[in-house]
Amino acid sequence: EQRFEDTFGLGARGVSLPQRRFAQAALSEMLGGIGFFHGRSLLRSERREEPVPGAESMLFTAVPSRSCFPRGFLWDEGFHLLLLGRWDPTLARDILAHWLDL
């Protein structure tokens, strides 16, 4: 709780305790949505009708919803990193580096 307050300063700005608890839960959900993915994506080909497997790759990413969207999305990751970059800059840089490696 102290790290959360030191990082985001919600209590110092007069945010109520229930709202701070909600914000802590939201951060917890974001951290719990981080995963490591490994395998091949299916890619559209100009030469073939059906998708073709891409190169084997890895991705360390936060997902918007593990049950509904069980893979990383670059657009969403930019928003995730706004939060994660404040909470843990090293973690955020590691995730960004995985996206850049793709």
C-alpha positions in Angstrom: 0.0 0.0 0.0 2.9 2.4 0.8 4.5 1.7 -2.6 1.2 2.4 -4.3 0.8 5.7 -2.5 4.4 6.7 -3.1 4.0 5.9 -6.8 0.6 7.4 -7.5 -0.1 9.8 -4.6 -3.8 9.2 -4.6 -4.2 9.7 -0.8 -2.2 12.9 -0.9 -4.6 14.2 -3.6 -7.7 13.5 -1.5 -8.9 10.4 -3.3 -11.2 8.4 -1.0 -10.2 5.1 0.5 -12.8 3.1 -1.6 -11.5 4.7 -4.8 -7.9 4.0 -3.8 -8.8 0.4 -3.2 -10.4 0.2 -6.6 -7.3 1.7 -8.2 -5.1 -0.9 -6.4 -7.4 -3.7 -7.7 -7.1 -2.3 -11.2 -3.3 -2.3 -11.0 -3.4 -5.8 -9.6 -5.5 -7.0 -12.5 -3.0 -5.3 -15.0 -0.1 -7.1 -13.3 -2.0 -10.4 -13.3 -2.6 -10.0 -17.0 1.1 -10.1 -17.9 2.1 -13.3 -19.7 4.8 -14.9 -21.8 3.8 -16.3 -25.2 5.8 -18.5 -27.5 5.0 -20.0 -30.8 4.0 -19.1 -34.4 1.4 -16.7 -35.6 -0.8 -17.4 -38.6 -0.1 -14.9 -41.3 -2.0 -13.9 -44.4 -0.2 -14.8 -47.6 -0.5 -13.1 -51.0 0.4 -16.4 -52.7 -1.9 -18.8 -50.8 -5.6 -18.7 -49.8 -5.1 -20.2 -46.4 -2.9 -18.6 -43.6 0.7 -19.7 -43.3 2.7 -20.1 -40.1 5.1 -17.2 -39.3 8.5 -17.5 -37.7 8.7 -18.8 -34.2 8.7 -15.9 -31.8 8.3 -14.9 -28.1 6.3 -12.1 -26.5 6.2 -10.9 -22.9 3.1 -8.7 -22.8 0.1 -7.5 -20.8 -3.2 -8.8 -22.3 -6.4 -6.9 -22.1 -8.3 -10.0 -20.9 -6.9 -13.4 -20.5 -10.2 -15.2 -21.2 -11.4 -13.1 -24.1 -8.1 -11.9 -25.7 -5.4 -14.4 -24.7 -2.6 -12.7 -26.7 -0.9 -9.3 -26.8 -2.2 -6.4 -28.8 0.3 -3.6 -29.7 -2.4 -0.8 -29.5 -3.4 -1.9 -26.0 0.2 -2.3 -24.9 0.8 1.4 -25.3 -1.9 2.1 -22.8 -0.7 -0.7 -20.5 2.8 0.7 -20.5 1.6 4.1 -19.3 0.5 2.5 -16.1 3.3 -0.1 -15.8 6.0 2.4 -16.6 5.1 4.3 -13.4 4.8 1.2 -11.3 7.9 -0.6 -12.5 9.9 1.1 -15.3 12.2 -2.0 -15.7 9.2 -4.3 -16.3 7.8 -1.8 -18.8 11.1 -1.6 -20.7 11.3 -5.4 -20.8 7.8 -5.6 -22.3 8.5 -2.9 -24.8 11.7 -4.6 -25.8 9.8 -7.8 -26.6 7.4 -5.9 -28.9 10.4 -4.2 -30.6 12.0 -7.6 -31.2 8.9 -8.7 -33.1 
